[in-house]
Amino acid sequence: MTRYATVVIAGLLLAVGTAAGGVLLNEGMPAWRGTETYDPGNMFPGATSWWTADVDHTVYEPGTFSFSVDPGHRPKGSHYVYAYQIVDVSSTYGGYVTQLSVGLNMDGGATECVWYVQSDPGDVDPSTCDLAPFTARWTYSPEFAVGQVSSVMYFSSPYAPWDDSSTLSGYMGADTQYVPSPYVPEPTMLGLLALGMCAIMRRRQTA
């Protein structure tokens, strides 16, 4: 059975005048915001850390995400918005970042893929945004270099967050960390919940 979920994905840029780095740490749901550090040297013992990067993330509850873009593509008021921003890249050996991907717990497809080029001065916009059945991806070409800050990348979903894997890739390696992503309940779990609710209602009626 195919599970349906609408996901809108974009490289968003917050309103002009917002600080370039770290804006997400002061917004969204407190329990779902933070910073993850990616380092390819974590993947294998003794591997070289060609670069390291910090990615801020947060989740906005339905109806709380505001921004200045085409209102025709505003996420639905019933959707959560999942936002990510590369705020720092450092390198000892000339490394760089080329792609951020976030895992999606669903087998449904997106109905729309949108990317807005409307960043603060100096912010780096992804060259493409892409949505596969299980992954949201933003690609940087030319590569994302040391000292740069990305635009805010986001997608929206009707499903509440949980932690899912995310991979930052670049020159000579990649690293995987866990960030907020939508959780789509399995159909069997939904069926069990429905049966449980029916049992509770029947017990109340016979009591």
C-alpha positions, 0 to 999 in steps of 0.5 A: 500500500502506498502512503501519501505525503505531500512534501514541498522542498526548497532552498529558502531565504529568510526575509531580508535583514535577517542575520546570515548565520545561526538564525534557526537556533532562535526559531521553531520548536525548542525540542527540535532545533540544534546544530550537528557537526559533520566530519568525514573523519568520523566514518572510518578509524584514522580517516583524514578530516578533509573538512568539517561543517556545522548544520543548524536545524529546526522544525516549525509547527503548522502555521508558524513559519513566515517568510517573504516569498511568492505566497502562491507557494507558501506551505500549507497551514497544516504542514510542519516545516523542516529547515536546515542551514549550513552555517560553518565550513572549515578545512585543513586540506582544501576540502569543500561541501557539495551536497546535503541530504535528509532521509524521509520516512515515507514511500510517497512522492512530492507534489512540487519541488520549489527553490527560491533564490532570495538570500541575504547578501553573501548567503550561498544558494543551492544549484538544485533541489531534488526529492527522491522517495526517501531523500531530500537533497540540496546540491551546491555547484560550484562547491560550498567553500570555507567561510560561507553560509548557506541560504535556509533550505526547507521542505514541508510535510503534514507529519510530525518530526522524529530523528532521521539520518542526514548526510553531508557530502563533499571533497574526499568523503561524507558524514552522517548525523541525525536531524529532524525529519517527518515520521510517517506511521506504518499502515499496520501501526495505524490499523492497530491504533484504530482498533485500540480506539474502537475497543475503548469506545465499545467499552465505554458504551457497555459500561 
